[in-house]
Amino acid sequence: MNHPIKVAVAGANGRMGREVVKMVLGDPELTLVAAISRSSAGMDAGQMVGLEPCGVAVSNDLELALVEAKPDVIVDFTTPQSVLSNATTAIRHKVRPVIGTTGLTPNDIETLDKLCKDQGIGGIIAPNFSIGAILMMKFAAQAAKYMPHVEIIEYHGDQKLDAPSGTSIKTAELISRTRQEFRQGNPKEEETIEGARGGYYNGFRIHSVRLPGVFAQQEVIFGAFGQTLKIRHDSYDRAGYMPGVNVAVKKVMGLTGITYGFEHFID
């Protein structure tokens, strides 16, 4: 049998990070070797997520944790502000990044891709690891070939730091590959309140709703004469993302360079 993949989790005490810790501890093919969090330093990672002690103490020093634990993979669910520096540090130590944190720019992704290739390792950046959300994106890209008039509405909780969401940007990118760019709506349209029509992307609009009590939903609406098509995905629980993260941790071992988007692993 192959040795278990050694996994570090950055943002281990965050809402997604805790689910990743549980997922890794529950899979015999994976071994948790480091948990990094600015809070909870010194606490046992297993106890932190409500499980039995696992013998891994939470660290607040990413670099030190990587040097001591020598993980194969680091899963990062941190913040848009820290993700680039975390990933750069990890790659320098030949640790493969699996990143669910949003906020990386195309330039950041290009930089990380080059760093990975220089080290001969792979990385995965996915704005969304949910299988249902990926299918929504794929179906939306297919629909845009036939119904090019489209708008995206995404809903998240009021504590989300970036807008629009990484998922909606990724959806917009996939739609743009199959849809010729043109500006929708009336050419004389006027916004009497700035931003009323949402964010502008390649001729169509993305609307970001931020409210307490909302988890994560996205609707892609296509309009044509006499009909509309709505493709909608709703997430109710962070655990729903974990099967995708699990696949990514295993797939990244065989990659070189950065793969952007989990849809590459769904045929």
Secondary structure, DSSP 8 states (H G I E B T S, - for coil): ----EEEEEETTTSHHHHHHHHHHHT-TTEEEEEEE-SSSTTSBHHHHTTS---S-BEES-HHHHHHHH--SEEEE---TTTHHHHHHHHHHTT-EEEE------HHHHHHHHHHHHHHT-EEEE-S---HHHHHHHHHHHHHHHH---EEEEEEE-TT--SSS-HHHHHHHHHHHHHS-----S-TT---SSTTTT-EEETTEEEEEEE-TT--EEEEEEEEETTEEEEEEEEE--GGGGHHHHHHHHHHGGG--EEEE-GGGG--
